[in-house]
Amino acid sequence: MNLRFSKHALSRGITAIKTKTALIAGVLGIVLGGTGSVAFLTATASAAQNYTLFGSATSQSNGVSLVSANSTDFSGITLALPSNTTVGSLSSVAATFQVNSGSCGGGSPRFSVVTPAGTIFVYIGDAPSFASCSSGSTGNLLATTDMRIDSSQVSGGRYGDTWAHVQSIAGSQPISEMDIVVDGGWSAPQDFTFSSASVNTTAYTFTPRPTLNWGAHLNAAQCVGKVGGPVVNVTEKITNDADSGIAGNYWAFDNVNRQIQVWHVGSAKSTNYCAVVRYEGSFQTIAGQTSPGATTTLSGNVSGTIAGGYIATFSSTSPVSTKGHVGTIDYACDATGYCRHYVDWVSQYFGSTYTNFNQPWWGWIYTGNNGSVWVNSIEGNAGDITG
């Protein structure tokens, strides 16, 4: 796609183990080893936080600090789950964390899966004792057969269980809450920093979420020296546009509303122009493609929102005055980035002989329905769309 007009081309058990509710109520004892027209109102885009903290948990620049200093100290993260999540539909839990001091042990840290039939615990420590651990990613803890699951609160369950067995005895049970819990200070002080987690395809990022203040850049005031009203002031809808990331592959199809405003710069008869181009819309990931931040392979099950755009300057001797909503353009792109009906808007309104095209600022923020966020901007890239 053309670098100048397509956003994607701009970047190529001793006692019952504690649940969160029980922890907050009081420590229970020793613990045994989760359109057409557009208003364009958004000025700053960021993702809604899909988790909450409890106990002594605190947000830090590198993640969430979870500590347990003694037998009465605990901390944790409650992970917001999609509605109607059941034990049977839960197939993956994982976390990335740093051991600051102490180690795993005393049944901590762990994922706590709360159901009406009882709480199920998934220990994060290293097998076979789960009393030691190393910094890094756990991988999918439910895919292991190392008996790290305690389902003893569920009828037919046991300490030292596998997830396959848990699903066979409790698969229909709805999950009312999932927490990451640290409360092993009764055994020895523990201090961890969790930077991320995932449950099925839902991503949880505990480091500060990427934001993009695109509204501060995409406004008429950024067209210094503009004269009079806009000579082009249109909105249009673009469907099936292919979007690429830093690896150069096309990872999503976009449907967006685009607003284009163009002014003369210098004088009303000048051949120099400045444009503000704003996008708002949605994306759908493509299965098997590398994620935009090049950290994972996409399942194709993630959709979300897009917001952003760019400032452009150029010269042309063939201006056209156009206003209003100009309809829908189906780019009809495929996963290779070939777009059968791509339209170059500058050529459309100013002729193909325009020159000196430049983009002083550009940026977009993508927010997935699973909580992942990707910022792609002239100011730098951050985050990723995962899942």
N, C-alpha and C positions, 0 to 999 in steps of 0.2 A: 504494500500500500504506500501511497505518497506521503512522505515524511511531513509535508506541510499541512495536511488536512486530516489525517487519520491518527487519532490519539495513540493507537497501539503501535504505530510505526515510530513514535517518538522515543521509544526505549527498547529497544529490542530486548484350757480355760480354768483359771483360778476363781475369778468371779466374772460376772457378765461384763464384756468389753463395752466401753462407753460409746454411745451415739452422740451426735452433736447436741441433741435436746437434753440428753441426760448429763452431758458435760456441763452445759450451762446451768442446769438445775442444781448441780453439785457433783463433786467427784465421788465416784461410786466404789472406789477400792482399787486393788491391784489389777493391772491389765495383763492378760496373757497374749504372749506371743502366740469418695465422690460429684393520544392525546393530541393530541394535536397541540393546542396552545399550552404554554408553560408559564408558571408564575416565577420560577427560579428564585425562591425565597431563601434557600439555605446559604449561609455565609461561611460557616465552618463545619466540616463534616468529621465525625468520629463515630466509632462503634459503641453501642450500648454495652455496658459491662455485663457479662453473663455469669457472674459469680459474686458471692458475698463472703466476708471474713467474720470469724468469731473467735472468742477467747483472746489470747495474746497475739494473734496474727496481726501483722502490719505490712503495709505496702512499701516497697523499697524500689530504688531505681532499677535494680536487676531482678525483681520478682517479688514474691510474697514471702516474708520471714515467718516461719513456723517454729516455735520453740516450746519446750517443756522443761522448766528449770528444776522442778521438784514434784512431789506427789500431788500437789494441788494446782499445778500449772498445766494448761492445755491450750492448744490453738488449732485452727483449721480453716478450711475453705469449703463452702457449700457451692456445688456446681449446679447451675440451672440446667434442667433436662428438657428435651422436647416432651410435649404432653403425650400421655399414654405409653410411656416407656415401660417395658416389662422386663422381668428377669430373662424371659425367652428371647426378647429382642436385643438384649445387651450382649455384644460379641467382642467388644474391645475396650479396655481402659489402659491408659499409659500416662506417664508423667516424666518431666525432665526436672532434675533438682541438683542442688549443690549441698554437700555435707560441710557445714562450717565448723562444727565441733560435736563430739560425741559420735554416736553411730546409731544404726537401727537396733531395735530390741524392745522388749516389753510390749510386743504387739503394735509397735509404732515405728515409722509412719505406716498408714494403711488407707485404703479406700474403704469407706463404710457405705454399704448399699442397704437402705432402709426399706423394708416391705411390711405389710400387715402381718405376715407370717413370722417375722423376726428379721433381725439385721444380719447381713452377711458381710464378712470382712475379707478383704483381699490384701495380703501383706506385701509391702513394697521392698522389704529387705532381701538379701541374697539367700537363695536356698543353700543348704537344706534347713538351717535353723532360723533364718530370717532375722538373726541377731547381729548382722553386719551388713554394710552396704557401701556402694561406691557412687560417686557423683556421675551424673549423665542421664541418659534416657533409659527408662525401664523396658521399652518395647511393650507389646501387648501382653499384659499380665494374665489375661484370661486364656491365652493360647498355650500356656505352659501346662505341664503335667507334673509339676514339682510339689504338689500338695500345699500350696500357699494360701488356700482358701479355708476359712472357718465358717461353716454353715450350721454350727451346732444349735443355734437358736431356732432353726427351722425344723419342723417335723421330718424325720428321716435324714437329717443332715449330720455332719460330723466335723471335728477338727482335723485338718489334713485332707481337704476335699479337692476335687477337680471341678471346673466350671461345667463340664458336660454333665456331671452327676447333679450339680446344683440345678441346672436347667431341667433335668428329668424329674426333680421333686418339687420345683417351685417355678416352673417356666411361666405360668399364667399370672404370677403375682405382680401387681403394679409396683413400680419403684416410686416411693413418695419423696425420697431425698437421697442425694449422694454427696458424701463429704470426703475430703482428704484430711486426716486427723493425725496430729502429733501430740501424744500424751504419755510418753514413756519415761518422763522425768522421775517417776517413782523408783526406777531402776538406776538410771544415770542421766544427767542433763543432756538434752538434745537440742540442736540448733541446725535447721535446714533452711535453704532458700529454694522455693519452687518457682521456676520460670514459666512453665506451661504444663498443660495436661490435655488429654483428649478422651472423649467417651463416644464410641462409635465414630461417626463423622463430625461430631461437634468439637471444635477446637476452643481451648481456653488459654488465653495469653495473659500471664500475670505481670509481665513487664508493662510499663506505660504504653497504652495503645497509640498507634500512629494516628495523627490528625493532620489535616491540611486546611489551612485558612485560605481557601481559594477565593472567597468573596472579597478579601482584601486586595487581590490582584486582578480580578476579572470585573472591572467596572470602568466607566467612562473616564474617570479621573486619571487612569493609567495611560490614556492616549494624550500625551503632552502635546500642546499646540493644536489640538483639534479645533475646527471652526464650524459653527452652525450646528444644525441637527444632523442626524445620521443619514447618509445617502442610501444605505442599505440597512434595513431593520426588519428582519424576517425570523420566523420560527419554522422549523420543519421537523418531521419525524423520520429517523433513520432506523431501519430494521435489518437484522441479519448481517451486522458488521463484524468482521473477524478481528480479534484483539490479541496482541502478542505481548510477551514479557521479555525479561532480560536474556533468556536463552535463545530468543529469536523465533520460537515456535508459536503457533496460534492456540491459545489455551481456552478461549471463550468466544461465544457469540453475544453481541450487544444489541439492545434495542434502546435508543436514546431520543430524547427531544433536544434539538440543537437551536440555539438562538445566535444569530449573526448580526452584529451591529458594526457599521463601518462609517468613519468620518474622514473628511478632508483634513489634511494637516498643513498648517501654514497660511493658506488662503482658500477662499471658496472656489478658486479656479486651479488650485494646485493639483498636480498629478501624483502627489504623495498621499498615502492613506494609512489609517490605523484601524484595526479591527479588534473587537472583543467577541470571542466565540465561547459560548457556555454550553455545557452538556449536563443533562440529568436523565437517568434512566436505569436500566437493569442489565445484568449479564447472566449467562448460563454457562457453566464450565463444560469442557469437552473431555469425555472419558479417555484415559490413556495419555493425555498430554502433560508435559512438564508444567508445573505451577508457575505463575508469573514471576515469583521471586526465586525460582529454580531450586526449591528445597525439597520437593516431593512430586509424586505422580498423582494426577487428579483422578477421582472416581467418576466424575461427571454428574454427581448428585448435589452439587452446591450451586445455588443461585444467589443473587444479591443486588445491591444498588451501586450506581456509579454517579459521581459528581465531579465537576472540574471543567477544564477547558484551556484556552490559551489567548495570549495577546499576539497579534501579528501586525507587521508593517510591510508595505509593498508600494510599488509604483505602477501606474497604468494610465494610458491615454484614452481608454474606452470605458468610462463609468456608466453604470446603469442604475437608475433610481428605482428601488423596489421596497415595498413594505407589506406587512401582513403575514399570515400563515400560508406557506407555499406547498403544503401537502406532505405526503409520505413517500419516501424513497426506499425501496427494498434493494439493498446492495447485493443480496443473493451471494454472499461469500461462502466459500467452503473452508475446510480445516487446513488447507494449504495456504490460505490467504488470498486466493484468487477470488475477485469480486466482479461478477458479470455486469453489474449495473452501478458501479462506483461513479460518483459525481464529484468533480473538482469544483467547489463552490466559487473560488476566485475566478476561474475561467468562465463559469456560468454567468457571473454578474459583471466581470470586468474584461473578458476576452482572454484569449490564450497568450497574448504578448506581454502580460504583466512581468515585472522584473523586481529585483532587490527584495525578495520575500525573506522575512526574518521573524523569529519568535523570541522576543525578550523574556517571556515567561510562559511556562506551561506546567500543568499538573492535574492529576486525577486521583481520587480516593475510591477504592472498591471495598464494600462492606458485605461479607458473606452472611448468609442466613445461618451459618454454623458458628459465627463469632469471629472468624478470621478476617483480617484487614490487610490490604495492600495499598501502599501509597507509591505512586509513580510520578516523579516531579523533577523539574530542572534543579530543585533544591536537594534532591537525593531520593533514593528508594528506601522503603521501610516496610517490614512485615511481609506477609504473603497470604494468598488465598490457598487454603489447604483443605483436604477432605475429598 
